[in-house]
Amino acid sequence: MVRFDAQLMADSNYVQKQFTLPLLVHILASERLRQDAQYFVDQGPYKQQEVVVQFALSVKHHLEILLKPTLEMFQEGLESYRNIKASEDFLDGKLPTIGSLLDQMEESFVGLELVYEYVVEIVGHDFSVFPGSIVPTASPRELLINLLVNRPSILQKIAAGGDTVLGDIGKDLGLPSTLQIASNARQIMPKKRVADGSPKMFFVCYHTTSGSRELFAGASQANWTGLPEIGKIRRADRDERLRSYIPYTVRAYDALRQAEKGVVLPTSMTNSKKKGTRPTRSE
């Protein structure tokens, strides 16, 4: 995790350069997830109940495992540096202080928590998540897109218009692409290149079964550039979740190696000479 080295942090320029971007990424990640969760609530109901549960669980995982611990870490580590101005490298307009960014982090996170309560109402129950409880794969936005593309209106349009509809499907979803901070009295204006914890690229494909089509959405890995602490949490979470499987995979690997030793290969496969190689010249 982040080291709050008192000797290094005596230099205000170090604090500016080191912490402005992580705080901004955290703010935008909370806001992006809040916006997507609100859109999930507004656009329901959905027919894919399993994906609905996955979406809610993914949001809860982001709240409790990724965003909350990093929020608390920065609040504790930067409390004594609140009056330092943020770096202009990642912000437009009037520069806020580190303290203003910390306050916005908390406000954005609380806003996400409030919207999540509506998500829980749709699912019918809350979830308990803890490190290692799930392996985070699909992002909430990817799961949300999966739900949106399988709405009856989209499927009917594809049935009538064929594959050409897929090319403009982004317009039909209506999913907000512009990210706005809901309550931005501090007038924080991140530059466009700041990550927000969501994937950069999405794709949609379909599968036809018994004459009906089901659409599937996929995405690139979530972009947490500038907030490496999230990546560390995700890797630790994955390792904890997979720990119980490691002995089985090791035994399977050893068994395969043992089986390979008993395989007699054809002569053509055991010939050490490779085609196209030149013989070495002896001196």
C-alpha positions as CSV (number, residue, x, y, z in Angstrom):
1,M,0.0,0.0,0.0
2,V,0.9,3.7,-0.1
3,R,3.8,4.8,2.1
4,F,3.3,8.1,3.8
5,D,6.9,8.9,4.3
6,A,7.1,12.0,6.6
7,Q,10.6,12.9,5.3
8,L,9.4,12.9,1.7
9,M,6.1,14.6,2.5
10,A,7.8,17.5,4.1
11,D,8.1,18.7,0.5
12,S,4.8,20.1,-0.7
13,N,5.7,19.4,-4.3
14,Y,6.1,15.7,-3.5
15,V,2.6,15.6,-1.9
16,Q,1.1,17.4,-5.0
17,K,2.7,15.0,-7.5
18,Q,2.3,11.8,-5.5
19,F,-1.3,12.1,-4.3
20,T,-3.4,14.3,-6.6
21,L,-3.9,11.7,-9.2
22,P,-4.9,8.8,-6.9
23,L,-7.4,11.0,-5.1
24,L,-9.0,12.0,-8.4
25,V,-9.2,8.5,-9.7
26,H,-10.9,7.5,-6.5
27,I,-13.4,10.3,-6.8
28,L,-14.2,9.5,-10.5
29,A,-14.5,5.8,-9.8
30,S,-17.1,6.4,-7.1
31,E,-18.9,8.8,-9.3
32,R,-18.9,6.5,-12.3
33,L,-20.2,3.6,-10.3
34,R,-22.8,5.8,-8.6
35,Q,-24.0,7.0,-12.1
36,D,-24.1,3.4,-13.4
37,A,-25.9,2.1,-10.3
38,Q,-28.5,4.9,-10.7
39,Y,-29.0,4.0,-14.4
40,F,-29.4,0.3,-13.4
41,V,-32.2,1.4,-11.0
42,D,-33.9,3.7,-13.5
43,Q,-33.9,1.2,-16.4
44,G,-35.2,-1.9,-14.7
45,P,-36.7,-4.4,-14.5
46,Y,-34.5,-6.9,-16.2
47,K,-35.1,-10.5,-17.3
48,Q,-31.6,-11.8,-16.6
49,Q,-31.9,-12.2,-12.8
50,E,-28.5,-13.9,-12.5
51,V,-26.8,-11.0,-14.1
52,V,-28.8,-8.6,-11.9
53,V,-27.3,-10.3,-8.8
54,Q,-23.8,-10.3,-10.3
55,F,-24.1,-6.5,-10.9
56,A,-25.2,-5.9,-7.3
57,L,-22.5,-8.1,-6.0
58,S,-19.9,-6.4,-8.1
59,V,-21.0,-2.9,-6.9
60,K,-20.9,-4.1,-3.3
61,H,-17.4,-5.5,-3.8
62,H,-16.2,-2.2,-5.2
63,L,-17.7,-0.4,-2.3
64,E,-16.4,-2.5,0.6
65,I,-13.2,-4.1,-0.8
66,L,-11.8,-1.6,-3.2
67,L,-13.0,2.0,-2.5
68,K,-13.7,2.0,1.3
69,P,-10.3,0.8,2.4
70,T,-8.4,3.2,0.1
71,L,-10.6,6.1,1.2
72,E,-9.8,5.5,4.8
73,M,-6.1,5.0,4.0
74,F,-5.9,8.4,2.3
75,Q,-8.0,10.2,4.9
76,E,-5.6,9.0,7.7
77,G,-2.4,9.5,5.8
78,L,-3.1,12.9,4.3
79,E,-5.0,14.6,7.2
80,S,-1.9,16.7,8.1
81,Y,-1.4,17.9,4.5
82,R,-4.9,19.2,3.7
83,N,-3.8,22.8,3.0
84,I,-1.4,21.8,0.2
85,K,-2.6,22.7,-3.3
86,A,-3.3,19.9,-5.7
87,S,-1.2,19.4,-8.8
88,E,-2.2,21.2,-12.0
89,D,-1.0,18.3,-14.1
90,F,-4.4,16.5,-13.7
91,L,-6.8,19.4,-13.1
92,D,-8.3,22.3,-15.1
93,G,-9.6,25.5,-13.6
94,K,-9.0,26.7,-10.1
95,L,-6.8,24.3,-8.2
96,P,-8.4,22.7,-5.1
97,T,-6.4,21.7,-2.0
98,I,-5.6,18.2,-1.0
99,G,-8.2,18.6,1.8
100,S,-10.9,19.5,-0.8
101,L,-10.1,16.4,-2.7
102,L,-10.3,14.3,0.4
103,D,-13.7,15.8,1.3
104,Q,-14.9,15.2,-2.3
105,M,-13.7,11.6,-2.0
106,E,-15.9,11.0,1.0
107,E,-18.9,12.8,-0.4
108,S,-18.7,10.8,-3.7
109,F,-18.3,7.6,-1.8
110,V,-21.3,8.3,0.4
111,G,-23.4,9.2,-2.7
112,L,-22.5,5.8,-4.1
113,E,-23.6,4.1,-0.9
114,L,-26.9,5.8,-1.0
115,V,-27.6,4.7,-4.6
116,Y,-26.5,1.2,-3.7
117,E,-29.4,1.0,-1.2
118,Y,-31.8,1.2,-4.2
119,V,-29.9,-1.5,-6.0
120,V,-30.4,-3.7,-2.9
121,E,-34.2,-3.0,-3.0
122,I,-34.3,-4.3,-6.6
123,V,-32.3,-7.5,-5.8
124,G,-34.2,-8.1,-2.6
125,H,-31.3,-8.6,-0.3
126,D,-27.8,-7.3,0.5
127,F,-24.5,-9.1,0.3
128,S,-21.7,-9.9,2.6
129,V,-18.3,-9.5,0.9
130,F,-14.8,-9.9,2.4
131,P,-11.3,-10.3,1.0
132,G,-11.3,-13.5,-1.1
133,S,-15.1,-13.8,-1.3
134,I,-15.2,-13.3,-5.0
135,V,-12.6,-13.0,-7.8
136,P,-13.5,-9.7,-9.5
137,T,-13.7,-10.3,-13.2
138,A,-16.5,-8.5,-14.9
139,S,-16.8,-4.8,-14.0
140,P,-20.2,-3.4,-12.9
141,R,-20.4,-1.4,-16.1
142,E,-19.8,-4.5,-18.3
143,L,-22.5,-6.3,-16.4
144,L,-24.9,-3.4,-16.8
145,I,-24.3,-3.3,-20.5
146,N,-25.0,-7.0,-20.6
147,L,-28.4,-6.3,-19.0
148,L,-29.2,-3.3,-21.2
149,V,-28.5,-5.1,-24.6
150,N,-30.9,-7.9,-23.6
151,R,-33.9,-5.6,-23.1
152,P,-36.9,-6.5,-25.3
153,S,-36.7,-3.2,-27.2
154,I,-33.1,-3.9,-28.2
155,L,-33.7,-7.6,-29.1
156,Q,-36.8,-6.6,-31.2
157,K,-34.8,-4.0,-33.1
158,I,-32.0,-6.5,-33.9
159,A,-34.6,-9.1,-35.0
160,A,-36.0,-6.5,-37.4
161,G,-32.8,-4.8,-38.5
162,G,-30.3,-7.7,-38.4
163,D,-26.6,-7.4,-37.7
164,T,-26.4,-3.8,-38.8
165,V,-28.1,-2.7,-35.6
166,L,-25.1,-3.9,-33.6
167,G,-22.9,-1.2,-35.1
168,D,-25.0,1.6,-33.5
169,I,-26.1,-0.3,-30.4
170,G,-24.3,2.2,-28.1
171,K,-26.8,4.9,-29.1
172,D,-29.7,2.6,-28.3
173,L,-28.5,1.9,-24.8
174,G,-28.5,5.5,-23.7
175,L,-25.9,4.8,-21.1
176,P,-24.3,8.1,-20.0
177,S,-20.7,8.4,-21.3
178,T,-20.0,11.8,-19.9
179,L,-19.0,11.6,-16.2
180,Q,-20.1,14.4,-13.9
181,I,-19.5,14.8,-10.2
182,A,-23.0,14.9,-8.7
183,S,-22.4,17.5,-6.1
184,N,-19.4,19.6,-7.2
185,A,-19.5,22.7,-5.0
186,R,-15.7,22.6,-4.9
187,Q,-15.6,22.9,-8.7
188,I,-13.1,20.0,-9.2
189,M,-12.4,19.6,-12.9
190,P,-10.3,16.6,-13.7
191,K,-8.6,16.4,-17.1
192,K,-10.1,13.9,-19.5
193,R,-7.2,11.4,-19.3
194,V,-7.9,10.7,-15.6
195,A,-9.1,7.0,-15.2
196,D,-12.4,6.2,-13.5
197,G,-12.1,2.5,-12.7
198,S,-14.1,1.4,-15.6
199,P,-13.0,-0.4,-18.8
200,K,-11.9,1.6,-21.8
201,M,-13.4,-0.6,-24.4
202,F,-16.6,-2.8,-24.7
203,F,-17.8,-5.2,-27.3
204,V,-21.1,-6.9,-28.0
205,C,-21.8,-10.2,-29.7
206,Y,-24.8,-12.5,-30.0
207,H,-25.7,-16.2,-29.9
208,T,-28.8,-17.7,-31.7
209,T,-30.6,-20.6,-30.0
210,S,-33.8,-22.0,-31.3
211,G,-34.4,-19.0,-33.4
212,S,-34.0,-16.5,-30.6
213,R,-30.9,-14.3,-30.0
214,E,-29.2,-13.5,-26.7
215,L,-26.6,-10.8,-26.6
216,F,-23.4,-10.9,-24.6
217,A,-21.2,-8.0,-23.6
218,G,-17.5,-8.0,-22.9
219,A,-14.9,-5.5,-22.0
220,S,-11.2,-4.8,-21.5
221,Q,-9.8,-4.7,-18.0
222,A,-11.0,-1.9,-15.7
223,N,-8.7,1.1,-15.9
224,W,-7.3,2.1,-12.5
225,T,-4.2,3.9,-13.8
226,G,-3.0,6.3,-11.1
227,L,-4.4,4.3,-8.2
228,P,-2.2,1.2,-8.0
229,E,-3.5,0.3,-4.6
230,I,-6.6,-1.0,-6.2
231,G,-4.6,-3.4,-8.3
232,K,-2.8,-4.7,-5.2
233,I,-6.1,-5.3,-3.4
234,R,-7.5,-7.1,-6.5
235,R,-4.4,-9.3,-6.7
236,A,-4.5,-10.2,-3.0
237,D,-8.2,-10.9,-3.3
238,R,-7.7,-13.2,-6.2
239,D,-4.8,-15.0,-4.5
240,E,-6.9,-15.5,-1.3
241,R,-9.9,-16.8,-3.3
242,L,-7.8,-19.3,-5.3
243,R,-5.6,-20.4,-2.4
244,S,-7.7,-23.6,-1.8
245,Y,-7.4,-24.6,-5.4
246,I,-3.6,-24.5,-5.6
247,P,-2.9,-28.0,-4.1
248,Y,-5.3,-29.5,-6.6
249,T,-3.7,-27.8,-9.6
250,V,-0.2,-28.8,-8.4
251,R,-1.3,-32.4,-8.1
252,A,-2.8,-32.3,-11.6
253,Y,0.4,-30.7,-13.0
254,D,2.5,-33.4,-11.4
255,A,0.3,-36.2,-12.7
256,L,0.5,-34.8,-16.2
257,R,4.3,-34.6,-16.0
258,Q,4.4,-38.2,-14.8
259,A,2.1,-39.4,-17.6
260,E,4.2,-37.6,-20.2
261,K,7.3,-39.5,-19.0
262,G,5.6,-42.8,-20.0
263,V,4.7,-41.6,-23.5
264,V,6.8,-43.0,-26.3
265,L,7.1,-40.5,-29.1
266,P,7.5,-41.4,-32.8
267,T,11.0,-41.1,-34.2
268,S,10.0,-38.1,-36.3
269,M,9.3,-36.2,-33.1
270,T,12.4,-37.2,-31.3
271,N,14.8,-36.2,-34.0
272,S,16.9,-33.5,-32.5
273,K,17.9,-32.0,-35.9
274,K,15.7,-29.1,-36.9
275,K,14.8,-28.3,-40.5
276,G,16.5,-25.2,-41.8
277,T,19.4,-25.2,-39.4
278,R,23.0,-25.3,-40.6
279,P,25.4,-27.9,-39.2
280,T,28.1,-26.3,-37.1
281,R,31.6,-26.4,-38.5
282,S,34.2,-28.1,-36.4
283,E,37.5,-26.3,-35.9
